[in-house]
Amino acid sequence: MNVDTILDNMNRHKVRYLLIGGMNFLLRHRPILTFDVDLWIEDSEPNRQLCHSALVSLAAEWGKSDADWGPVKDKSSDWLSVQHVFCLTSPHGAIDIFRSVRGLASWSTCFAESVRERTAGAVSYYGICDRDMLACQRCLPREHQKLERIAALEQALAREPRDE
């Protein structure tokens, strides 16, 4: 997986996104095995078009079914509006695109609280803050929660200075 290529491509296409999920946790806290890059995009028509262009550049593929699976460059321009989560493949790794995230406030509210970071390869990205990462974990069904991740996030939040 080449997270730098994926994030750099999103940045070059000016996609408004937040890095969420395991890759955000891996880059900001602990090295854990993750198999995809989860991106929560601002859900507006212009941003979905920018995301489509970035995914075309990444040679990403998606389909509603096996019969419909293929390059996103061959999809109609509004394909990103047909559902709320998309699981794509690309030569650079698996990419999940979210238009909404259960348990979190609006994209713009989470973006305002996001953390700007850089990968080891110096690619800039915005990731959801620890409080929002924890909210995402707690919102999952118990059997899908990552207890080690929850403990690490709780520890990180306990170290943050409190607003008085």
MORAKA-V61575 format. One record per residue. N is the residue number from 1. D_CENTER is the distance of its C-alpha to the mean C-alpha in whole Angstrom. Layout:
BEGIN
n:d_center
N:D_CENTER
N:D_CENTER
END
This chain:
BEGIN
n:d_center
1:14
2:14
3:11
4:13
5:14
6:11
7:10
8:13
9:14
10:11
11:13
12:16
13:16
14:15
15:12
16:11
17:7
18:6
19:4
20:4
21:6
22:9
23:8
24:8
25:11
26:13
27:12
28:14
29:16
30:17
31:17
32:16
33:16
34:12
35:12
36:9
37:6
38:3
39:2
40:5
41:7
42:11
43:13
44:16
45:18
46:18
47:14
48:14
49:17
50:15
51:12
52:15
53:17
54:14
55:13
56:17
57:17
58:15
59:18
60:15
61:17
62:16
63:19
64:20
65:22
66:24
67:26
68:24
69:21
70:21
71:20
72:18
73:21
74:23
75:21
76:23
77:21
78:20
79:18
80:15
81:17
82:18
83:16
84:13
85:11
86:11
87:11
88:12
89:14
90:15
91:17
92:15
93:13
94:11
95:8
96:7
97:6
98:7
99:10
100:11
101:10
102:13
103:15
104:13
105:15
106:14
107:12
108:14
109:16
110:12
111:12
112:16
113:15
114:12
115:13
116:14
117:14
118:15
119:14
120:18
121:18
122:18
123:15
124:14
125:10
126:10
127:8
128:9
129:12
130:14
131:16
132:13
133:11
134:15
135:15
136:12
137:14
138:17
139:16
140:16
141:20
142:21
143:21
144:18
145:17
146:17
147:20
148:20
149:17
150:18
151:21
152:19
153:18
154:21
155:23
156:21
157:21
158:25
159:25
160:24
161:27
162:27
163:28
164:32
END
